[in-house]
């Protein structure tokens, strides 16, 4: 059985990724809009599941599923 490998290098920054994979400015704006939309949806979902009193609206634990 092969041993697992743990990579401890830090995640690349946005500037490093832009240097490695150059894309047009218009495409960057499209990507940023998608990221902003996803972050907004994710934050709303987490707030709703944490503050919800109704059991059917609360997020289920992985162990309970």
C-alpha positions in Angstrom: 0.0 0.0 0.0 1.5 3.4 -1.0 2.2 6.0 1.7 0.2 9.2 1.6 2.0 12.4 0.9 1.3 15.7 2.7 2.2 18.8 0.7 2.9 21.6 3.1 3.5 24.4 0.5 1.3 27.5 0.8 -1.5 28.1 -1.6 -0.4 30.3 -4.5 -1.6 33.9 -4.4 -3.9 35.4 -7.1 -0.9 37.3 -8.5 1.2 34.2 -8.8 -1.7 32.4 -10.6 -2.1 35.3 -12.9 1.6 35.2 -13.8 1.5 31.4 -14.4 -1.8 31.4 -16.4 -2.2 34.7 -18.1 -5.8 35.5 -19.1 -7.4 38.7 -20.7 -8.7 41.4 -18.4 -12.3 40.9 -19.5 -12.1 37.2 -18.6 -10.7 38.1 -15.1 -13.7 40.3 -14.5 -16.0 37.5 -15.5 -14.2 35.1 -13.1 -14.3 37.6 -10.3 -18.0 38.1 -10.7 -18.6 34.4 -10.4 -16.4 34.2 -7.3 -18.2 37.1 -5.7 -21.6 35.5 -6.5 -20.5 32.2 -5.0 -19.2 33.8 -1.9 -22.4 35.7 -1.4 -24.5 32.5 -1.8 -22.2 30.5 0.5 -22.3 33.1 3.3 -26.1 33.4 3.1 -26.4 29.6 3.3 -24.1 29.2 6.3 -25.8 32.0 8.2 -29.3 30.5 7.5 -28.3 27.0 8.6 -26.5 28.2 11.7 -29.4 30.4 12.9 -32.3 28.3 11.9 -34.5 26.9 14.7 -36.5 24.6 12.4 -35.0 21.1 12.3 -35.8 20.6 8.7 -33.9 23.8 7.8 -30.8 23.1 9.9 -27.8 21.6 8.3 -27.4 17.9 9.0 -24.2 16.6 10.5 -22.2 14.2 8.3 -22.4 11.6 11.0 -26.2 11.8 11.3 -26.8 11.5 7.5 
